[in-house]
Amino acid sequence: MSENRLVYSTDIGRIKVDEPQVDSPAKIFKDGAIRIERQTKGRKGKGVMLVVGVDPQVHDLKKLAKTLKSKMGQGGALKENIIEVQGDDRNKLKLILESLKFKVKIAGG
């Protein structure tokens, strides 16, 4: 539990340790389709749509997220290789992604 790591020294002051940043691996599905999920957990009942399964090595996720948010007219974010778009119009989001040549499935209820 207790870790012996020096964080401050009277000789040199605060000790800063650079820990390597590890990108979370993207969840890629075997069928090649990306999934649109709906999530409300931890969001005070407000729903968001999650676009999961886009390969970050093939597609620019920041650019794709910006395109989706602007075409949907909604806010959103890119977190851990998952694109979040506010709202609950999954069918419209599916049509937009299909027009961008993605194979899309709606996941969840």
C-alpha positions in Angstrom: 0.0 0.0 0.0 2.6 2.5 1.1 5.1 3.4 -1.6 8.5 4.8 -0.8 8.7 7.6 -3.4 10.5 10.8 -2.7 8.3 13.8 -3.5 10.1 16.6 -1.7 13.7 17.2 -0.5 15.0 20.1 1.6 18.1 20.1 -0.7 16.4 20.5 -4.1 12.7 21.1 -3.3 9.8 19.4 -5.0 10.8 16.2 -7.0 8.9 15.8 -10.2 8.8 12.4 -11.7 7.9 12.1 -15.3 5.6 9.1 -15.8 5.1 7.9 -19.3 1.6 8.7 -20.7 0.0 5.5 -22.0 -2.8 5.9 -24.6 -5.6 3.5 -23.9 -5.9 1.1 -26.7 -8.9 1.5 -29.0 -11.6 -1.1 -28.9 -11.7 -2.5 -32.5 -14.4 -5.0 -33.4 -13.7 -8.1 -35.5 -16.5 -7.4 -38.0 -15.0 -4.0 -38.9 -18.2 -2.1 -37.8 -18.2 0.8 -35.4 -20.9 0.9 -32.7 -23.1 3.7 -31.5 -23.9 3.3 -27.8 -26.1 5.4 -25.6 -24.9 6.2 -22.1 -26.5 8.1 -19.2 -24.5 6.6 -16.3 -22.7 9.3 -14.2 -24.2 12.1 -16.3 -27.2 13.1 -14.1 -29.6 11.5 -16.5 -28.3 13.4 -19.6 -27.7 11.0 -22.5 -24.7 10.9 -24.7 -24.0 8.8 -27.8 -20.6 7.0 -27.8 -19.0 6.2 -31.1 -16.8 3.1 -30.3 -14.5 1.1 -32.6 -12.9 3.7 -34.8 -9.3 2.8 -35.4 -7.2 5.9 -34.4 -4.3 4.7 -36.5 -6.4 4.9 -39.7 -8.7 7.9 -38.9 -8.0 11.2 -37.3 -10.4 11.0 -34.3 -10.2 14.7 -33.5 -11.2 15.7 -37.0 -14.0 13.0 -37.1 -15.3 14.2 -33.7 -15.4 17.8 -34.9 -17.2 16.8 -38.1 -19.8 14.7 -36.2 -20.5 17.4 -33.6 -21.0 20.1 -36.3 -23.2 17.9 -38.5 -25.3 16.9 -35.5 -25.5 20.4 -34.1 -24.5 19.1 -30.7 -21.6 19.3 -28.3 -19.3 16.5 -27.4 -15.8 15.3 -26.6 -13.1 12.8 -27.5 -12.1 10.7 -24.5 -9.9 7.6 -24.5 -10.4 7.0 -28.3 -14.2 7.2 -27.9 -16.1 10.0 -29.5 -18.9 11.4 -27.3 -21.8 13.3 -28.9 -24.5 14.9 -26.7 -28.1 14.0 -27.3 -29.9 10.8 -28.3 -30.5 10.9 -32.1 -28.6 7.7 -32.9 -30.3 7.2 -36.3 -29.2 10.6 -37.5 -25.6 9.9 -36.3 -25.7 6.5 -38.0 -26.7 8.2 -41.3 -23.9 10.7 -41.0 -21.3 8.0 -40.3 -22.6 5.9 -43.2 -22.3 8.9 -45.5 -18.6 9.0 -44.4 -18.2 5.4 -45.6 -18.3 3.7 -42.2 -20.0 0.4 -41.4 -22.2 1.2 -38.4 -24.3 -0.7 -35.9 -26.5 0.7 -33.2 -25.6 -1.1 -29.9 -27.6 -1.3 -26.7 -31.2 -0.4 -26.0 
